[in-house]
């Protein structure tokens, strides 16, 4: 089959789809990925065709999202996303027509859902939903975007919460979607209520690229919904870690990794100072990820180094613990490494993943970014590196996750669409 995968977003959003695409290519399929310019080299290094859907998402995040991301208000974030969505949606549709030419199947998750459905309708190509977080409504837990306390008095609202967040996302992006449908694809305007009712009536396969060890499959999901296991991308052939990183790792006990990935910061030096004080107070060495401007610091102590992008699958197993923002991809890598995770969520699905880490007993309670202090972080680090029960839980969960082959299972499901 010739398959087009639509993968907008940050590296944590894109990389699992690259891993899935690579697995499909190895199974004999032709894969083309529509993503932003940031990820051309990542995609082509995996032997996949790349089509640009727009300019750098990193530059857009740096210029627009610093203050909003740190406040963590979902409605404010969705409103900002809606304002910036029209240009990206237009580019995605125009270039998506090119990317989907000759395709037998279109695959997309949450970020590419609406444009993927529109392209599927325009070109008459089947569309397969493939998500990195739970999105199908269930009564067993609340929406990952609006976590509700799970008590006998609130569980009735779980199913409602999924539909409410679906509608929130749709209403924020509806104008951009309709502009694409009418001006680019010459389709009728979408329903005011969006595509969700129609999607729910379908019985086509839906893929979820996370581990059932982390979120058990809800009993009220249909049997065409498949939780396959994570889609991990191995480091590219020939990749070698920098010598200064190797020297640092060999110079002392395993350090604590701290990085906030694609989450930008208004005050990266102030955040770095907070992190350094927490490491010093907890008596730990540290590896800091500069990320998309989340951390910045010159003149680091000898017990800490700053790094750029490094494959998590290589780095995390060498850590004593990892501190991160709770993105789906980074959370997956931390859990697979079999070490405790400390989650400092900003917004979106990140609080949900932080709560799952704590509920599984593989990390302390998450610390929302707005409440991150030297004291709270140093206390969490101290817990993660000294709690032997937590460390054993993390090691056992990591073994179970590494025993799964999520890509092979996903390829098997996709091949049923031949």
LUMLOMAR-938636 format. One record per residue (C-alpha): residue number from 1; x, y, z. Coordinates in nm, 2 decimals, always signed. Last residue first. Layout:
N
@i NUM, X X, Y Y, Z Z
...
END
This chain:
418
@i 418, X -0.56, Y -0.39, Z +0.19
@i 417, X -0.71, Y -0.24, Z +0.50
@i 416, X -0.62, Y -0.54, Z +0.72
@i 415, X -0.26, Y -0.43, Z +0.67
@i 414, X -0.33, Y -0.15, Z +0.91
@i 413, X -0.41, Y -0.39, Z +1.19
@i 412, X -0.09, Y -0.59, Z +1.14
@i 411, X +0.12, Y -0.28, Z +1.11
@i 410, X -0.02, Y -0.16, Z +1.44
@i 409, X +0.07, Y -0.49, Z +1.61
@i 408, X +0.42, Y -0.48, Z +1.47
@i 407, X +0.47, Y -0.12, Z +1.58
@i 406, X +0.34, Y -0.19, Z +1.93
@i 405, X +0.59, Y -0.47, Z +1.99
@i 404, X +0.56, Y -0.53, Z +2.37
@i 403, X +0.84, Y -0.67, Z +2.58
@i 402, X +0.99, Y -0.33, Z +2.63
@i 401, X +0.66, Y -0.22, Z +2.80
@i 400, X +0.67, Y -0.52, Z +3.04
@i 399, X +1.03, Y -0.46, Z +3.14
@i 398, X +0.97, Y -0.09, Z +3.19
@i 397, X +0.68, Y -0.17, Z +3.42
@i 396, X +0.90, Y -0.40, Z +3.63
@i 395, X +1.18, Y -0.14, Z +3.66
@i 394, X +0.94, Y +0.14, Z +3.75
@i 393, X +0.77, Y -0.07, Z +4.02
@i 392, X +1.12, Y -0.16, Z +4.16
@i 391, X +1.22, Y +0.21, Z +4.17
@i 390, X +0.90, Y +0.31, Z +4.34
@i 389, X +0.95, Y +0.04, Z +4.60
@i 388, X +1.31, Y +0.15, Z +4.65
@i 387, X +1.22, Y +0.51, Z +4.72
@i 386, X +1.56, Y +0.69, Z +4.73
@i 385, X +1.61, Y +0.84, Z +4.39
@i 384, X +1.25, Y +0.93, Z +4.32
@i 383, X +1.18, Y +1.06, Z +4.67
@i 382, X +1.49, Y +1.29, Z +4.66
@i 381, X +1.39, Y +1.42, Z +4.32
@i 380, X +1.04, Y +1.49, Z +4.44
@i 379, X +1.17, Y +1.68, Z +4.75
@i 378, X +1.41, Y +1.88, Z +4.53
@i 377, X +1.13, Y +1.97, Z +4.29
@i 376, X +0.89, Y +2.09, Z +4.56
@i 375, X +1.15, Y +2.29, Z +4.75
@i 374, X +1.31, Y +2.46, Z +4.45
@i 373, X +0.96, Y +2.55, Z +4.33
@i 372, X +0.72, Y +2.42, Z +4.06
@i 371, X +0.37, Y +2.53, Z +4.13
@i 370, X +0.29, Y +2.70, Z +3.80
@i 369, X +0.45, Y +2.40, Z +3.62
@i 368, X +0.21, Y +2.16, Z +3.79
@i 367, X +0.40, Y +1.91, Z +4.02
@i 366, X +0.30, Y +1.55, Z +3.95
@i 365, X +0.27, Y +1.31, Z +4.24
@i 364, X +0.57, Y +1.10, Z +4.28
@i 363, X +0.69, Y +0.84, Z +4.02
@i 362, X +0.65, Y +0.48, Z +3.92
@i 361, X +0.36, Y +0.39, Z +4.15
@i 360, X +0.12, Y +0.33, Z +3.87
@i 359, X -0.11, Y +0.60, Z +4.01
@i 358, X +0.18, Y +0.85, Z +4.01
@i 357, X +0.27, Y +0.79, Z +3.65
@i 356, X -0.09, Y +0.79, Z +3.55
@i 355, X -0.14, Y +1.13, Z +3.73
@i 354, X +0.15, Y +1.28, Z +3.53
@i 353, X +0.01, Y +1.14, Z +3.21
@i 352, X -0.32, Y +1.31, Z +3.27
@i 351, X -0.16, Y +1.64, Z +3.37
@i 350, X +0.03, Y +1.63, Z +3.04
@i 349, X -0.28, Y +1.58, Z +2.82
@i 348, X -0.33, Y +1.95, Z +2.76
@i 347, X -0.13, Y +2.18, Z +2.99
@i 346, X +0.20, Y +2.25, Z +3.17
@i 345, X +0.28, Y +1.93, Z +3.35
@i 344, X +0.58, Y +1.88, Z +3.58
@i 343, X +0.62, Y +1.50, Z +3.58
@i 342, X +0.88, Y +1.32, Z +3.79
@i 341, X +0.96, Y +0.98, Z +3.64
@i 340, X +1.11, Y +0.68, Z +3.82
@i 339, X +1.33, Y +0.45, Z +3.61
@i 338, X +1.23, Y +0.15, Z +3.38
@i 337, X +1.35, Y +0.30, Z +3.06
@i 336, X +1.01, Y +0.22, Z +2.90
@i 335, X +0.84, Y +0.45, Z +3.15
@i 334, X +1.07, Y +0.74, Z +3.07
@i 333, X +1.04, Y +0.69, Z +2.70
@i 332, X +0.66, Y +0.68, Z +2.71
@i 331, X +0.64, Y +0.99, Z +2.93
@i 330, X +0.87, Y +1.17, Z +2.68
@i 329, X +0.64, Y +1.08, Z +2.39
@i 328, X +0.31, Y +1.16, Z +2.56
@i 327, X +0.43, Y +1.49, Z +2.69
@i 326, X +0.46, Y +1.49, Z +3.07
@i 325, X +0.67, Y +1.80, Z +3.12
@i 324, X +0.99, Y +1.62, Z +3.23
@i 323, X +1.20, Y +1.51, Z +3.52
@i 322, X +1.38, Y +1.18, Z +3.47
@i 321, X +1.53, Y +0.95, Z +3.73
@i 320, X +1.86, Y +0.78, Z +3.81
@i 319, X +1.96, Y +0.81, Z +3.45
@i 318, X +2.14, Y +0.57, Z +3.21
@i 317, X +1.82, Y +0.41, Z +3.09
@i 316, X +1.71, Y +0.76, Z +2.98
@i 315, X +1.99, Y +0.84, Z +2.74
@i 314, X +1.97, Y +0.57, Z +2.47
@i 313, X +1.59, Y +0.55, Z +2.43
@i 312, X +1.57, Y +0.92, Z +2.49
@i 311, X +1.76, Y +1.00, Z +2.17
@i 310, X +1.95, Y +1.32, Z +2.23
@i 309, X +1.83, Y +1.68, Z +2.14
@i 308, X +2.06, Y +1.93, Z +2.30
@i 307, X +2.26, Y +1.90, Z +2.62
@i 306, X +2.34, Y +2.10, Z +2.93
@i 305, X +2.58, Y +1.95, Z +3.19
@i 304, X +2.56, Y +1.94, Z +3.57
@i 303, X +2.80, Y +1.82, Z +3.85
@i 302, X +3.08, Y +2.05, Z +3.73
@i 301, X +2.87, Y +2.36, Z +3.80
@i 300, X +2.72, Y +2.54, Z +3.50
@i 299, X +2.87, Y +2.86, Z +3.37
@i 298, X +2.60, Y +2.95, Z +3.12
@i 297, X +2.23, Y +2.87, Z +3.16
@i 296, X +1.92, Y +2.83, Z +2.95
@i 295, X +1.62, Y +2.60, Z +3.00
@i 294, X +1.28, Y +2.60, Z +2.84
@i 293, X +1.40, Y +2.75, Z +2.52
@i 292, X +1.27, Y +2.48, Z +2.28
@i 291, X +1.47, Y +2.21, Z +2.45
@i 290, X +1.78, Y +2.30, Z +2.66
@i 289, X +1.79, Y +1.96, Z +2.81
@i 288, X +1.96, Y +1.94, Z +3.15
@i 287, X +2.17, Y +1.65, Z +3.27
@i 286, X +2.21, Y +1.65, Z +3.65
@i 285, X +2.41, Y +1.53, Z +3.94
@i 284, X +2.22, Y +1.49, Z +4.26
@i 283, X +2.26, Y +1.61, Z +4.62
@i 282, X +1.89, Y +1.69, Z +4.67
@i 281, X +1.96, Y +2.05, Z +4.75
@i 280, X +2.21, Y +2.08, Z +4.47
@i 279, X +1.96, Y +1.93, Z +4.22
@i 278, X +1.69, Y +2.17, Z +4.34
@i 277, X +1.92, Y +2.47, Z +4.32
@i 276, X +2.01, Y +2.38, Z +3.96
@i 275, X +1.65, Y +2.34, Z +3.86
@i 274, X +1.55, Y +2.68, Z +4.00
@i 273, X +1.85, Y +2.84, Z +3.83
@i 272, X +1.75, Y +2.68, Z +3.50
@i 271, X +1.40, Y +2.82, Z +3.54
@i 270, X +1.53, Y +3.16, Z +3.60
@i 269, X +1.76, Y +3.13, Z +3.29
@i 268, X +1.47, Y +3.01, Z +3.08
@i 267, X +1.24, Y +3.31, Z +3.17
@i 266, X +0.95, Y +3.32, Z +2.93
@i 265, X +0.97, Y +2.95, Z +2.89
@i 264, X +0.90, Y +2.72, Z +2.59
@i 263, X +0.75, Y +2.37, Z +2.63
@i 262, X +0.88, Y +2.16, Z +2.34
@i 261, X +1.09, Y +1.94, Z +2.56
@i 260, X +1.07, Y +2.03, Z +2.93
@i 259, X +1.40, Y +1.88, Z +3.04
@i 258, X +1.56, Y +1.74, Z +3.36
@i 257, X +1.76, Y +1.42, Z +3.36
@i 256, X +1.89, Y +1.31, Z +3.70
@i 255, X +2.24, Y +1.17, Z +3.71
@i 254, X +2.37, Y +0.82, Z +3.74
@i 253, X +2.68, Y +0.81, Z +3.97
@i 252, X +3.00, Y +0.98, Z +3.87
@i 251, X +3.26, Y +1.06, Z +3.60
@i 250, X +3.14, Y +0.79, Z +3.35
@i 249, X +2.82, Y +0.98, Z +3.26
@i 248, X +3.02, Y +1.31, Z +3.22
@i 247, X +3.28, Y +1.15, Z +2.99
@i 246, X +3.01, Y +1.00, Z +2.77
@i 245, X +2.84, Y +1.34, Z +2.75
@i 244, X +3.16, Y +1.51, Z +2.66
@i 243, X +3.23, Y +1.25, Z +2.39
@i 242, X +2.90, Y +1.33, Z +2.21
@i 241, X +2.67, Y +1.03, Z +2.16
@i 240, X +2.71, Y +0.83, Z +1.84
@i 239, X +2.44, Y +0.79, Z +1.57
@i 238, X +2.56, Y +0.55, Z +1.30
@i 237, X +2.21, Y +0.42, Z +1.22
@i 236, X +1.94, Y +0.65, Z +1.35
@i 235, X +1.84, Y +0.61, Z +1.71
@i 234, X +1.54, Y +0.38, Z +1.76
@i 233, X +1.19, Y +0.51, Z +1.71
@i 232, X +0.93, Y +0.38, Z +1.96
@i 231, X +0.56, Y +0.32, Z +1.87
@i 230, X +0.41, Y +0.23, Z +2.21
@i 229, X +0.18, Y -0.07, Z +2.26
@i 228, X -0.11, Y -0.17, Z +2.03
@i 227, X -0.43, Y -0.04, Z +2.20
@i 226, X -0.67, Y -0.15, Z +1.92
@i 225, X -1.02, Y -0.03, Z +1.88
@i 224, X -1.21, Y -0.26, Z +1.65
@i 223, X -1.33, Y -0.47, Z +1.95
@i 222, X -1.55, Y -0.18, Z +2.07
@i 221, X -1.46, Y +0.02, Z +2.38
@i 220, X -1.67, Y -0.03, Z +2.69
@i 219, X -1.42, Y -0.25, Z +2.87
@i 218, X -1.16, Y +0.03, Z +2.86
@i 217, X -0.82, Y -0.09, Z +2.74
@i 216, X -0.58, Y -0.07, Z +3.04
@i 215, X -0.37, Y +0.25, Z +3.04
@i 214, X -0.01, Y +0.21, Z +3.13
@i 213, X +0.02, Y -0.17, Z +3.08
@i 212, X -0.21, Y -0.13, Z +2.78
@i 211, X +0.09, Y +0.05, Z +2.62
@i 210, X +0.05, Y +0.35, Z +2.39
@i 209, X +0.00, Y +0.39, Z +2.02
@i 208, X -0.38, Y +0.37, Z +2.00
@i 207, X -0.52, Y +0.26, Z +1.67
@i 206, X -0.88, Y +0.28, Z +1.55
@i 205, X -1.02, Y +0.02, Z +1.31
@i 204, X -1.33, Y +0.10, Z +1.11
@i 203, X -1.67, Y +0.04, Z +1.27
@i 202, X -1.81, Y +0.39, Z +1.20
@i 201, X -2.10, Y +0.53, Z +1.40
@i 200, X -1.85, Y +0.71, Z +1.64
@i 199, X -1.69, Y +0.88, Z +1.34
@i 198, X -2.02, Y +1.02, Z +1.22
@i 197, X -2.10, Y +1.16, Z +1.57
@i 196, X -1.75, Y +1.31, Z +1.59
@i 195, X -1.73, Y +1.50, Z +1.26
@i 194, X -1.82, Y +1.85, Z +1.37
@i 193, X -2.12, Y +1.99, Z +1.56
@i 192, X -2.17, Y +2.28, Z +1.32
@i 191, X -2.15, Y +2.03, Z +1.04
@i 190, X -1.87, Y +2.08, Z +0.79
@i 189, X -1.89, Y +2.33, Z +0.51
@i 188, X -1.93, Y +2.17, Z +0.16
@i 187, X -1.62, Y +2.08, Z -0.03
@i 186, X -1.42, Y +2.28, Z -0.28
@i 185, X -1.09, Y +2.15, Z -0.14
@i 184, X -0.90, Y +2.48, Z -0.10
@i 183, X -1.17, Y +2.75, Z -0.04
@i 182, X -1.46, Y +2.56, Z +0.09
@i 181, X -1.30, Y +2.28, Z +0.29
@i 180, X -1.00, Y +2.48, Z +0.40
@i 179, X -1.21, Y +2.77, Z +0.52
@i 178, X -1.44, Y +2.53, Z +0.69
@i 177, X -1.15, Y +2.37, Z +0.88
@i 176, X -1.01, Y +2.71, Z +0.99
@i 175, X -1.35, Y +2.83, Z +1.11
@i 174, X -1.41, Y +2.50, Z +1.30
@i 173, X -1.08, Y +2.50, Z +1.49
@i 172, X -1.19, Y +2.65, Z +1.82
@i 171, X -1.54, Y +2.48, Z +1.78
@i 170, X -1.38, Y +2.14, Z +1.71
@i 169, X -1.14, Y +2.15, Z +2.01
@i 168, X -1.42, Y +2.25, Z +2.25
@i 167, X -1.65, Y +1.99, Z +2.10
@i 166, X -1.41, Y +1.71, Z +2.15
@i 165, X -1.35, Y +1.84, Z +2.50
@i 164, X -1.72, Y +1.82, Z +2.58
@i 163, X -1.76, Y +1.48, Z +2.43
@i 162, X -1.48, Y +1.33, Z +2.64
@i 161, X -1.62, Y +1.50, Z +2.96
@i 160, X -1.96, Y +1.36, Z +2.90
@i 159, X -1.83, Y +1.00, Z +2.92
@i 158, X -1.65, Y +1.07, Z +3.24
@i 157, X -1.94, Y +1.27, Z +3.41
@i 156, X -2.10, Y +0.97, Z +3.58
@i 155, X -1.76, Y +0.91, Z +3.75
@i 154, X -1.81, Y +1.22, Z +3.96
@i 153, X -2.01, Y +1.11, Z +4.27
@i 152, X -1.86, Y +0.77, Z +4.29
@i 151, X -1.52, Y +0.94, Z +4.29
@i 150, X -1.26, Y +0.98, Z +4.02
@i 149, X -1.15, Y +1.34, Z +4.02
@i 148, X -1.19, Y +1.49, Z +3.67
@i 147, X -0.91, Y +1.53, Z +3.42
@i 146, X -0.99, Y +1.77, Z +3.14
@i 145, X -0.76, Y +1.70, Z +2.84
@i 144, X -0.73, Y +1.33, Z +2.91
@i 143, X -1.11, Y +1.31, Z +2.91
@i 142, X -1.24, Y +1.13, Z +3.21
@i 141, X -1.20, Y +0.76, Z +3.30
@i 140, X -1.40, Y +0.44, Z +3.28
@i 139, X -1.71, Y +0.58, Z +3.11
@i 138, X -1.54, Y +0.59, Z +2.77
@i 137, X -1.52, Y +0.83, Z +2.48
@i 136, X -1.26, Y +0.76, Z +2.21
@i 135, X -0.97, Y +0.99, Z +2.26
@i 134, X -0.71, Y +0.80, Z +2.46
@i 133, X -0.36, Y +0.93, Z +2.39
@i 132, X -0.11, Y +0.87, Z +2.10
@i 131, X -0.38, Y +0.84, Z +1.84
@i 130, X -0.42, Y +0.66, Z +1.50
@i 129, X -0.75, Y +0.72, Z +1.32
@i 128, X -0.76, Y +0.56, Z +0.97
@i 127, X -0.90, Y +0.73, Z +0.66
@i 126, X -1.00, Y +0.56, Z +0.34
@i 125, X -0.92, Y +0.76, Z +0.02
@i 124, X -1.21, Y +0.92, Z -0.18
@i 123, X -1.00, Y +1.22, Z -0.27
@i 122, X -1.21, Y +1.50, Z -0.13
@i 121, X -1.36, Y +1.30, Z +0.16
@i 120, X -1.02, Y +1.17, Z +0.27
@i 119, X -0.86, Y +1.51, Z +0.24
@i 118, X -1.13, Y +1.65, Z +0.47
@i 117, X -1.09, Y +1.37, Z +0.72
@i 116, X -0.71, Y +1.42, Z +0.72
@i 115, X -0.75, Y +1.80, Z +0.76
@i 114, X -0.98, Y +1.74, Z +1.06
@i 113, X -0.77, Y +1.47, Z +1.23
@i 112, X -0.42, Y +1.59, Z +1.17
@i 111, X -0.34, Y +1.70, Z +1.53
@i 110, X -0.55, Y +1.43, Z +1.69
@i 109, X -0.41, Y +1.13, Z +1.50
@i 108, X -0.36, Y +1.07, Z +1.13
@i 107, X -0.35, Y +0.79, Z +0.87
@i 106, X -0.45, Y +0.83, Z +0.51
@i 105, X -0.48, Y +0.51, Z +0.30
@i 104, X -0.44, Y +0.39, Z -0.06
@i 103, X -0.24, Y +0.70, Z -0.16
@i 102, X -0.19, Y +0.80, Z -0.52
@i 101, X -0.19, Y +1.17, Z -0.45
@i 100, X -0.21, Y +1.21, Z -0.07
@i 99, X +0.11, Y +1.42, Z -0.02
@i 98, X +0.02, Y +1.65, Z -0.30
@i 97, X -0.33, Y +1.72, Z -0.17
@i 96, X -0.18, Y +1.75, Z +0.17
@i 95, X +0.04, Y +2.03, Z +0.05
@i 94, X -0.27, Y +2.24, Z -0.02
@i 93, X -0.46, Y +2.11, Z +0.29
@i 92, X -0.17, Y +2.14, Z +0.53
@i 91, X -0.09, Y +2.49, Z +0.40
@i 90, X -0.45, Y +2.61, Z +0.46
@i 89, X -0.46, Y +2.44, Z +0.80
@i 88, X -0.14, Y +2.61, Z +0.90
@i 87, X -0.26, Y +2.95, Z +0.80
@i 86, X -0.60, Y +2.90, Z +0.96
@i 85, X -0.47, Y +2.75, Z +1.29
@i 84, X -0.31, Y +3.06, Z +1.44
@i 83, X -0.62, Y +3.20, Z +1.59
@i 82, X -0.76, Y +2.86, Z +1.69
@i 81, X -0.44, Y +2.77, Z +1.86
@i 80, X -0.46, Y +3.09, Z +2.07
@i 79, X -0.82, Y +3.01, Z +2.16
@i 78, X -0.72, Y +2.65, Z +2.25
@i 77, X -0.44, Y +2.77, Z +2.47
@i 76, X -0.67, Y +3.01, Z +2.65
@i 75, X -0.93, Y +2.74, Z +2.70
@i 74, X -0.67, Y +2.50, Z +2.83
@i 73, X -0.52, Y +2.74, Z +3.08
@i 72, X -0.16, Y +2.62, Z +3.15
@i 71, X -0.02, Y +2.95, Z +3.27
@i 70, X +0.33, Y +2.84, Z +3.15
@i 69, X +0.20, Y +2.76, Z +2.81
@i 68, X +0.03, Y +3.10, Z +2.77
@i 67, X +0.35, Y +3.29, Z +2.86
@i 66, X +0.58, Y +3.11, Z +2.62
@i 65, X +0.33, Y +3.03, Z +2.34
@i 64, X +0.35, Y +3.28, Z +2.06
@i 63, X +0.71, Y +3.35, Z +1.95
@i 62, X +0.88, Y +3.04, Z +2.07
@i 61, X +0.59, Y +2.81, Z +1.97
@i 60, X +0.58, Y +2.96, Z +1.62
@i 59, X +0.96, Y +2.91, Z +1.58
@i 58, X +0.93, Y +2.55, Z +1.70
@i 57, X +0.64, Y +2.48, Z +1.46
@i 56, X +0.87, Y +2.56, Z +1.18
@i 55, X +0.70, Y +2.64, Z +0.85
@i 54, X +0.42, Y +2.45, Z +0.68
@i 53, X +0.29, Y +2.11, Z +0.57
@i 52, X +0.62, Y +2.00, Z +0.43
@i 51, X +0.61, Y +1.66, Z +0.24
@i 50, X +0.86, Y +1.39, Z +0.34
@i 49, X +0.92, Y +1.05, Z +0.19
@i 48, X +1.04, Y +0.79, Z +0.44
@i 47, X +1.39, Y +0.63, Z +0.47
@i 46, X +1.42, Y +0.69, Z +0.84
@i 45, X +1.68, Y +0.96, Z +0.78
@i 44, X +1.41, Y +1.13, Z +0.55
@i 43, X +1.17, Y +1.16, Z +0.85
@i 42, X +1.41, Y +1.30, Z +1.11
@i 41, X +1.57, Y +1.53, Z +0.84
@i 40, X +1.24, Y +1.68, Z +0.74
@i 39, X +1.12, Y +1.72, Z +1.10
@i 38, X +1.13, Y +2.10, Z +1.16
@i 37, X +0.98, Y +2.17, Z +0.82
@i 36, X +0.63, Y +2.07, Z +0.94
@i 35, X +0.48, Y +1.73, Z +0.88
@i 34, X +0.32, Y +1.53, Z +0.60
@i 33, X +0.47, Y +1.18, Z +0.60
@i 32, X +0.49, Y +0.96, Z +0.29
@i 31, X +0.52, Y +0.58, Z +0.32
@i 30, X +0.54, Y +0.31, Z +0.06
@i 29, X +0.47, Y -0.03, Z +0.21
@i 28, X +0.68, Y -0.34, Z +0.22
@i 27, X +0.67, Y -0.44, Z +0.59
@i 26, X +0.99, Y -0.24, Z +0.65
@i 25, X +0.81, Y +0.06, Z +0.52
@i 24, X +0.52, Y +0.00, Z +0.76
@i 23, X +0.77, Y -0.02, Z +1.05
@i 22, X +0.93, Y +0.30, Z +0.94
@i 21, X +0.60, Y +0.47, Z +0.91
@i 20, X +0.51, Y +0.36, Z +1.27
@i 19, X +0.84, Y +0.50, Z +1.39
@i 18, X +0.78, Y +0.82, Z +1.20
@i 17, X +0.44, Y +0.84, Z +1.36
@i 16, X +0.59, Y +0.80, Z +1.70
@i 15, X +0.84, Y +1.08, Z +1.62
@i 14, X +0.58, Y +1.34, Z +1.53
@i 13, X +0.39, Y +1.43, Z +1.85
@i 12, X +0.70, Y +1.41, Z +2.07
@i 11, X +0.89, Y +1.61, Z +1.81
@i 10, X +0.64, Y +1.89, Z +1.82
@i 9, X +0.32, Y +1.91, Z +1.62
@i 8, X +0.18, Y +1.80, Z +1.29
@i 7, X +0.18, Y +1.43, Z +1.17
@i 6, X -0.03, Y +1.34, Z +0.87
@i 5, X +0.06, Y +0.99, Z +0.75
@i 4, X +0.02, Y +0.90, Z +0.38
@i 3, X +0.02, Y +0.53, Z +0.29
@i 2, X +0.09, Y +0.36, Z -0.04
@i 1, X +0.00, Y +0.00, Z +0.00
END
